[in-house]
Amino acid sequence: MKLYLSIGFPRTGTTSLQHWLFSKQNGFLGKIGGCEDIPNPSFSNKLSKEFTKIVCSSAFLENNEINKLTDVWLKKIIDANSNQEKLIISDEGLSSWSSDLKLRDPWPTYKKNPLPKNSSFPIIQWLKATGIKTFQKENIKINVTVRSRANWFTSLYAKESSKFLLASQKHFEIKVNDVIKNNNPHMKWGVLLNDLISILGKENVLITHYENLFSESKNDIKKIVDFFDLDMPFEEIEQKKSQKLNNKYLMRRFPTKVYNRIQRNVNIPNLGFLQSFEEFLLDSILSFLGREDYILCTEEIERLFSDAFMDDENLIASIEKQNSI
């Protein structure tokens, strides 16, 4: 059985690829998230989450425990479809360091759930412990999505802003300094890529840039289609609508998120009016307080991220150059 993984931290394009490509493929396991073409989606989503938890736990478990959990997980898939030839799993949680996924946040509470010391990414440990043995090296392919660090973090903060009562430009800049000060291991994407290539070989690892998905998307999507040998004729590969890459990111403030969630699941004719009123009320309050409802990725923030992760960015560039030779 072949195992194809698409990984990358939240806000790097993983969910977009699920919608565009993977949800249409037989053998896809992933979060439902609007992917209506998944056969038996609840079962599929459960198996995807279970796999992610096994991988993330690899940083904290012994090899024999990882082997046992993987065998049990794989047996469920074989029992459901003994003729399954390949699995496609796309989950940003595979970039996590924690078995309970709490460390997916870029500002984790280290004291409550410390990171393992001198440890590689859990996906690397899972591959070494059982992945290669279970699926064989030549049957594993991994696509890794990356993004400009400053833009990525700004986008992530704006998305998660509904969780912060004090979400603001000032609060955001404090978080930027915290992340850089703590030398967050989640953001060492070059290290992850280098380790994956050392285990699987450069022919089995693909790097996809978020920025290219919305500017040169047809070319990059075709690379992914060819890399994973997806069942998608060339004429079905569409150029995705470009997103203007600027320095302004709209925040998602509570309770808009709640209204949006209700609207997807309940057919209430006047719910649109309630949401519009709520947005008008929030805008009025923000205007009265003199606060904006967006976050700016300033040149200073870009400089901070560039300086802090220059070595890792150079490593990514070096890997891409070597892979193109």
N, C-alpha and C positions, 0 to 999 in steps of 0.2 A: 504493500500500500504506500502511495506517495503522500507526503505531508507538505503542504504549501502554506506558509505563514506570511501575513502582512502585518507588520508591527510599526509602532511609532507612538510617541507621546500624544495625548489629546491635543487637538488643534493643529495637527500636522497633515491632515487630509485622509486619515484612516477611514472615517465614516463616509466621506465622499466616495472613496473607492468601493466601499461596500454597496452603496446605492448604484454606482455607475457600472460596476463589473461583477462583483462576487455574488450578489444576491441572485443573479441569473444563472448561476452555475450549479450543476449537480455536485453534491458533496460539500456544499458550503455550510459551515457552522459559524454563527455569529449573532450578535445582538439583533433583536427584531428591528427596532429603530426605523420603521417605515419600509423595510425590505419585504414587500408583500409576496415575492416569488419564492420564498424559502419553503420547501415542503416540510410540513409538521414543525412550524416555527418554535413552539414552546419547547419541544424535545431538543431541537437543534440548538436553541439558545442556552438551554440548561447544560448541554454537553460542552459548549464553548466556554461558559463560565467555569465549569469544572476543570477543564484543561488549563485555563488561565490561573486558577487557584493552585493547581499542581505545580505549574512552572514557577509561579511566584514563591511557593513554599520551598523550592529547591535551595534557596539561600539559607534555609534554617533546618533542613532535614538531612538524614544520612542517605547514602545512595540506595541502600536496600529498601528504604521507605519510599523513595521516589519511584523506584522500579515497580513496587507493588501497586502504588496508586495509579501509575500509568497503565499497567496491565489491566487493572479493573476498569479503567476508563475506556480503553481500546476494546475490551470485550463487549461493552455496551453497544459500541458502534457496529461491531461485527455481528452481534446478535440481531441488531435492527436491520442490517443489510450486509449479508455475507459477501456480496459481489461488489462492494464498494471499492473502487480502484484508487481514489484519491480523496484527500480531505483538504479543504481550504478554510483556514481560520484567520479571521481578522479581528484583532482586539487590541486597543491601546493599552489595556491592562497588562499585556505581555511585556511592557516596558517597566513594570512595577517591581518594587523590591520587597513587597510585603504579602504574606499569605492571606491577610484579610483585606488587602488592597487599599488600606488607609494611607499608605505612603505614596499613592498616586498624586497627591497634592504636591505642588512644588515648594510648599512651606510646611513640611511635616513636623509633628511634635516628637522630636528625637528622643526626649527623656522617656516618653510613654512607650515608644516602639522603636528602639534604636536600630540603626542599620548594622548589618554584620560587618565586622572589621576585615580589611584586606580581602574583600570578596568581589568577584566579578559579577556581572549582571546574572540574575537567576536563569534567564533563557540559555546562557552559556553553560551554567552548571547543569541544567536539565539535559542539554544536548550531550554533555560529557558523561553524565550519570546513566542515562537510559535512552535518550533520543536517537543517537547514532546506532546503538545496538538494536533498538526496536524497529526503526524504519530504514536503516542503512543510509550512509552518507549521500550516495548518489540520488536517493529518493526524497531528499529534503531541500526545499528552496525557500528563501526568505527575502521578502521585499521590506526595506526599511525606509520610512518617510521621515524627512528632516525639513527644517525650516529655519530661517534667520532667527537667532535666539531672541533678540530684542522684540521683533514682531510677534514671535510665538508667545513670549511671556505676557506681552500687552494684551494679545487676543485672549489668552487663558484667563487673565485677571478680569477682563471685561465680561467674559462668559460666566465666571464664578462670582461676579459682584453681587448677585442676589443673596449670597450667603454672608455678605459683610455689611453690617449696619453702618459702618463708617466708610464704605467704599467711596473713594475720592482720588484725585490726582496725588494729593499729599500722602495718603495711605498707600497708594500704589508704589510711589517712589521709595517709601520705607520698606515695602516688600521686596523691591528690586535689590536694595542694599543688603537685605537679609539673605536672599538667595545667593548673591555673589559672595557674601561673607562666609556662608556655610559651605561653599564649594559643592553644591548639590550634585550628587552622582548621577541623578536622572539625566542630566544634560550633557554627559560625556558621550555623545553619539558617535564620535570618531572612535573612541575606545571600543564601543559596542560593535561597530562595523569591522574594525580590525580583528577583534576576537572571533567574530562570525566567519570571516574569510579564512582565518588561520585554521578553523575547524572544518568548514565545509568546502573551501576553495572559492576563488573569485567568481567562477562560473555559476555558483549556486546562491550568490548574494547580489541583490539589485538595490541601488540607491535611487530614491525618487524624491525630488525637491518639490515641496509644496508650491513654491512660486511658479514652477513650470507647469503644474497641473492647471493653472488658470491663465497661462499665457501661451505655452506650446503644448497644450493638453493632448492633442491628437497624437503627436509623436511619442509623448511619455506614456500615454495610455496604451498605445500599440506595443511599446516595450514591455509593459506589464503583461499584456495579453500573450505576447510571444514567450515571455519568460516563464509564465505559469501554464502555457499551452492551453489557454482558455478556449471554450467553444464559442467564439464570437467572430463572424466574418468581418473582413476589413471594412466593408461598406456600412457596418453597424457601429463602427467606432466614430463617435461624434467629437467635434471640437467643442469643448465646454466653454460656457460663457465666461469671459474674462472678469476677474475681480480687480477693481482698482486698488492697487497696493499703496495705501497712504498711511499717515501716522495717527489717524483718528479711529478709535474703536468705541462703538456704542455699548454702554453697560446694560446688563439685564437686571433690572431691579425688582425685588419683591413688591407686590404680588403678581406682576404681569406673568411670571413664569407659571404660577398656579392657574391663572385664567387660560393660558395657552394649553396647559395639560388637560384641563377640563374640556376645553373646546374640541380636542381631538377625540374624546371618549363619550361626550354627551351632546346630543343634538338639541340645543336650546336656542330658539330663534333670536332672543334678545341678548344673548351672551356677547355678541359683537359690540352692542351698544354699551354694555357694562365695562368691557375692556377699554373701549374708547374713552369712556368717562374716567376710568381709573388712570389711564395714561395722561389725560388732560389734567387731572388733579395732581399727579406726580410732577408734571411739567410746571404747573403753577407753583407748587411748593419749592421746587428746585430754583425756579426763577426768583421767587421771593427771597430765598436764602443766598442767591447769587452763585449757585453751584451749577456746573455743567453736567450733562448726563453722558459724557464720553470721557475716555482716557486718551491722553496723548503720548505717543512714543517719541520723545524728544531726541534731539541729536546727542544730548548728554547721556541719555539712557542707552542709545545705540553704542556710544563710545565705551560706556562701562561694560556692556556685554561683550563688545569686540575685544577689549583688553583682557577681560577675565577668561574668555574662551578662545583666545587666539591660537594656542597650541592645538586645541581640539579641531578648530576650523581648518588649520593647516594640515592636520592628519586626514580629515575628510577629503580635502583637495588632493592630497598625495595619493590616497586610495583610488579616487576616481581617475587620476592620471595614469596610474599603474594598470587599472582595469581596462583602460581604453587602448593600451598598447597591444 
